[in-house]
Amino acid sequence: MFEQNDQSGNLGWDGFVALLEETGYHGVRLFNEWPYIQNRYAYCGYEGPEEITNSLFRAVAERNCKIVYLTMILEPDNDVSNDADKNAWTYITDPADYEKMLGDLDARLAKLGYVHGTVPPMELKAPSVLWRVLEGIGTVAAAVLLLDLFFFLGSRARCILLALGALGVLGLAFAKPALFRVLLSMASGIVMPSLAAMWLCRHTARRRREETDAPFGKVLLDALASAAFAAVFSLGGALMATSALSQLSYMLEIDLYRGVKIMQLIPIGMFVLSYLLVYAYEDSGARAAVIAHIGERGEKGRGKRLRAYWSELMAQPMKLGWMVAIILVAVIGVFVLAAGVYYMYRTGNTTNVSARELRLRNILENLLIARPRTKEFLIGWPCTMLFVWALRRRMNFLPLLLGLGMSIGLVSVVNTFLHIRTPFLLSLLRTGWGLLFGLLIGAALTIVAELLLRLVKNARARANAQ
């Protein structure tokens, strides 16, 4: 099976899938050295075919291609004098370049245990229906826990929701097994990062109520532990989402999972709702004021008082300050939407990566074998630590912005494992490196932020003293 030039699937023809199914998926993926890869000689600032070696390495190690169809390397033909042929290319015929390219490739693949030889058919023991049902019930339990963190459900409501969800999982697993696998994967990948985000909001709110002026060392340790715990939540969701799709058709990219972009956006939106509920409604005192005005839940006539309170609230004239605040929120929302569109664009397979970023990726791959994802170690985990720190230092608006970056890191962990074609241990190693580097960078940034905050406070104190 020839991989497509945009790495998003395989080239196919009529009867192709039926043939693979009849043979028990005894097929292998072949990486074709497409023309745009042939042209990557002395690319990205390299002196020779290093970037072509990187492309071949990723095809084998990350995308499960077991055969490489090599073609000769090209470079611009600088000897052409005719302007019409100024974009002409010529073949590189020096054997040393090919020896370097393939020698470097063999050396890098040897670290992962790859050797030359006949490619055997892939074998996979897919999870049984029973295991998937148990996983589905676990996902339902996580969803009930998420709802409980939002609405403080009673024990009776939790039990009823769990029972109904378990019955739904059982029925769907046997009535629509293919749909069940996809929905199970999507639900797991959405619920667990959302649960991590909501837990972080609740946990930090409780901490800052209990310790109004905690020493920095304790805040830093709390930020490190919270980020690591949130990573465990997301990793659990990644494992559940991946196991639901564990079958050869996904590993060979005959079937493509189309729910990744939805799974990227929903947990980010859930974080925004969590933050507004905890800090704009509960922690700010708004919830207490509403309850004092209309009464506790379940009281007689509470619904009528709520409608009257809403009518009274809407009849109040808007002050200038609130009007300006709403305009600012709207403007910020436009920028956040634009950033979200760019973020979703970056999650695809066809994104153009700058030469500088590509060079950084290659350096990390050579040093670490599995390159950590940029979104995790530069954005996600540092923002998680700064999110906890900012809230513990009684800030309210800055944590909301940091939380968006934090959410990107949480969902990125799930997205890493949803590349079913990539070996599991490679994805696990990539996530581990990302968490380690992210915590180190986050710790450094948190220390810098604390120092800057103290400088500002000292400057204000001196100004007030004068």
N, C-alpha and C positions, 0 to 999 in steps of 0.2 A: 504494500500500500504506500503510494507516494504521498508524503506530507505536502499540503498546499504551501504556496510561497508565503502566505501570511501566517502560517503556523496555527491555523484555526480548525484544522480537520485534515481529511485525506481527499485526494482526487478519486473519483468513483465513476462507475458506469452501470448500466442496467444489469441487474442480477448479481451485482457485487456483494451486497449484504447477504443475500440468500445463499450464495456460495460459501461465505464464511460461516454462516450458521450451520450449514450442512456438514462442514468439516470440523465443527467444534471450535471455531475461531482459531484455526491453525494458520495464522497470518502474522506477519511482522511488518513494522513500519520502516519505510525507506526514506532517508533524507537526501533530497536532491540539491546539489550545489547550484542554486538558482543564479541567473545572471547578475543580480544585484550583489550576491555574495562573492561571485568571481571577481568583482571589481574592487573588493576590499583589501587590495594589496597596498601596503604603506598607508593604511587607513587609521584614523584616530591618533595620528602622531607616531605610529609604529614605523619601524624601518623595513619590515618585511611582511610576511603573511600571518602575523600574530592574530589579527582580528578574524581571519578566516578560520584559524585554529579554534578561537573562542566560539565561533558559530557552530563548528562541528562538535565541540565539546558539549554545548548546551543541547544540541539535537539528541545526542546519545544519552547524556546523564539526566537531563531534565524532561525530555519529551519522549523518551521510550523508543527512539529510533535505533534499530539494531543493525541496519545496513546503511552505508554511506555511498552514494553514487558520485564519485569524484570527477571533476572536470578541470581543465587547465585554468590557471590563474591569468587574469588580464590586468594590464596597466595602460594608462594613456600613451598613445603613440606620439611622442614629441618630435619625431622626424618628419611628420606630415607637413608639407609646405602649403598645400591647397587649403584655403580658408573653409571650403565646403566640407573638408574632412578633418577639421580641427578637433572634433569629438571622437575621432577614431581610436580604437583600442588595439593592442597587440598582445600576443601570448608571451608569457614568461617561460623561458626554456631552460633556465639554470637549475640543474638537479638539486643544488644545495637548498634552494627555497622549498622544494617539495620534501626533502629530507627533514628540514627544520619543522615544517608544518606537521608532518605525520609523526615525527619523533616527539615533539612537544605534546601532541594529542595523546599518543600512547602513554607517555609519562603521567599525564594528568588523569587519564582513565584508569591507570593501574592502581592509583590511590583508592579508587572506588571498587576495585576487584574485577574490572572488565578485562577480558582477554580476547584474542582473535580465535575464531573457530566457527563451526557450524552453529547456526542459531536454532535452538530448540523451540518448539511451540510453547506458548505461555500457558501456565496452569494457575488456576485460582480457585480456592475453596470459599465460595460466597457464603455469607452468614445465612443461617436458616431463617424461616419465617418466624419461628419462636423467638429468636434473638432480636429480630426486627420489631416484633410486637413488644417485647420488654423494653427495647430502646424507645419505642413510641410512647409507652406509658411513662418512662422517665422524662421524655420531652414534655408530656402533658403536666407532669408534676412540677417541672421547672417553670412552665407557663403559669401554673396556679400560684407558685411562689412569687413570680413576677407581679401578678395581679394583687397578691397580698401585700407586697411592698408598696404598690400604688394606693390601694384602697383599704388596707387593714381589714381583710375579710375575717369573718368569724370562723370557728372550727367547723361548724355545720356547712357553711357555704364552701369551704375548701374541700371537704369530703365529697359533697355533691358534684362539684366541678371536676374533681379527679375521677370519680366514678363515671360520669358522663363521657369525659375524654377518653378513658380507658375502653369503654364500650365502642366509641367511635373508631378508635385505633384498631380494635379487634375486627370490627366489621369491614373497614376499608382494606385491611391487610389481606383478607380473603376474597372480597368482592372485586377490588380493583388493585391488584398487587403492583402493577407498573406505576400507576398514579400514586399509590401509597409510598413507594420508594422515593419518588420525587418530592412529594409533600413532606415526608419525614426529614429528608435532607434539608429542605428549605426551612422548615420549622425549627429544627435544631440549630441551624446556622443563624437564625434571627433571634431566637429566644435567649440563647446563652450570652452573646455579647450585650443584649439589652438588659439581661439580669445583672451582668457585671457593672454596667453603667448605673443602673438604679441602686445597686448595693453600694457603690462608691458614694453616691449622693447621700444616702441614708447614713452610712457609716461616718462620713466626714461631718455631717450635720450634728450627729450625736457627739462626736469627739470635740467639736468646737463649743458645744454647749457645756460639756463637762469640764473642759480645760480652756478657760478664756484667754490665758496668756502662757501657753506652753513654751518651754525652752526649745531652741532651734534643733538641738540634737534629737529630741523626742519627735518633733515634727518631721525631720528628715527620715528617721527610721519608720515612722508611720507611712510616709509617702512611698518608701521603698517596699514595705510590706504590702501596702494597698495595691501598688502596681503589679507586684508578683502574684497576688491573690486574684486580681482581675484577669491576669494572663492565664491562670489556671481555669477560670470560668470559660474564657474564649477557646482555650485548647480543648476543653471538654466538648464544646459545641462543634469544633472542627473535627474531632474524632467521630462524633455522632453523625455529622453531616456526610463525612467521607464513607463511613461504613455502610450507610444506607445506599450508596451508589457503587458499592464494591462488586463490579462485574466486568468481564473482559471487554464488552462493547464500549464501556467508558474509558478503560485503560488504553484501548487501541484507537480511541476517538472516532468510533463509528457512530456512537450516540454522543451528543454534545449537551452538556447541562446549560440551560439557558437562564437560570434564575439568579446568576451571580450578581448582576447589577441591582436587582430588587433587594437581595440580601445585604448589599452594601449600604443602601439608602435607609431602609427601615430602622435598623438599630441607631443610626445617627438621629433620626427623627424621634425615636423613643427616648434618647438621652435628653433632647431638648424638652420634651414633655416632663421627664423626671426632674430635671433641674428647676423648671418653672413651678412644678408642684411643690417640691421640697423647699426651695429658697424664696420664690416669689409669692407663694401662697401660705405655706405653713410657717417657715422660719421667720418670715417678715412680720407675722402677727395678723395677717389678713384672715386666716382661717379662724383664729380665735375671735376676731371681730364679727365675722359672719355668724359663727355659732352663738355668740352673745346676742345677736340681733334676731336670729330666726329660730334658735334652739337646736338641741341635739337631734341626731338622726333617729327617726322612729317616733318622735313626739307627735301628738295629735294636732292637726292643723298646720304642720310644718310646711307642707307644700304650698298652702295658700300664703303663708308668711313669706316664703321664698319668692313667689311671684310678685308680691307686693314690694318686697325689698328690691327686686330687680327693676321694677317700674320706677321706684323712687330713685334708684341709682342712675337710670338712663335719663331721668328728668333733670339731673343736676347740670348746671352750665360747666363747660370744659374750661379749665384755666389754661393760661398761655404756656405755662411750664409743661403741662401734660401734652399739649398740642405739639410743642417742640420735641418732646420725648418720642411721641408716636411717629413723627416725621423721621427722626433719627433712626428709630427701629426699622422703618420701612426702607430707608436707604441702606442700612446695614444688611437687611434681608436680601436686597437686590445683589449686593456684593457676595453674600453667602451663597445665593443661588448660582451666580456665575462661577464661584469657586467649586460648587458641587458639580456643575456641568463639566468643568475642566477635570475634576477628580474622576468622574465616570469615564471621561475620554481616556484618561491615563490607565484605566483598568483593562483596556482591551489588548489584543495581540498585535494590532497594526499601528500602534503609537510610534511616532518618530522620536527617537531619543537623541539628545544632543551628544556631540562627540566627547565633551568633558564628562558627562554623566556616564557614558558608555565606558570610558577609560576607567573611571572609579569603580564601576561594576566589575570590570575585568580584573582589576587589582585585588578586589575582595575575593573573587572567585579563585584566583591563583593562590591566595594566602589561606583561605578558609575552606576551600572545596565547595561549600554551599554558601552562596552569597545571601546575607540577610536582606530583607526587603527594606528599601529606603523609607517607605511610609511608616514602618514600625520603629526602627532605631533612631531615625532623625525627627519623627513627628509624634508617633503614637505614645511610646513609653515616656519620653521626656515631658510631653504635655500632660500625661497622667500624673506624674510626680508634681509638676507645677500646679496642676489643678487642685491637688490635695493641699499643697503648701498655701496657695492663694486663699482657699477657703478657711484654713486654719488661722490665717492672718486677717480674717474678717473682711475680705474683699468679696464683692458680689458680681460685678459685671465682667471683670477679667476672667474668672473661672468659666463663665459661659463660653467664651471664645476658646479657652484652652480645652474645654470639654469636647468641642467639635474635633479638634486634633486628636484627643484621646479616643474618641469613638472610631476615628479612621484606623487607629492602631488596633483596636479590639476586633473590628470586622476584617482587618487585613490578615489576622491569624487564621480565621476561617477560610478566607479566600486562598491562602497558601495551600491548604490541604485539599481544596476543591479542584486543584490541578491533578486529577486522578491519574493522569499519565506519568506524573513524577513519582519516583520511588518514595515510599512512606518515610523511611529513615532520612532521606535527603531533606524532605520537608520539615521533619522534626528537628534536624540539625540547623536548618535555616532559621526556624522559629527560635531555637535556643540562642543562637548567635545574636539574633535581633533583640531578644529580651536582655541579654547580657550587655551589649553595647548601648542599648536604650537606657538601661538603668544607670550605667556609668555616665552617659551624657546628661541624663536627667538629674543625677546627683550634683554634677558640676554646675548645671544651670540653676538648680535650686539654691546652691550655696551663693552663686553670684546674685540671684534675685534677693536673697536675704540680706546680703551686704548692701545692695542698692537701697533696699527698703530702710535699713538702719541709717544710711547716709541721709536719706530724705527726711527721716524723723529727727535726726540730730540737727539738720539745717533748719527745720521748722522750729525746733525748740530754741535754737540760738536766736532766730528771728523774733520769736515771741518774747524772749528775755530782753532783747534790746528795745 
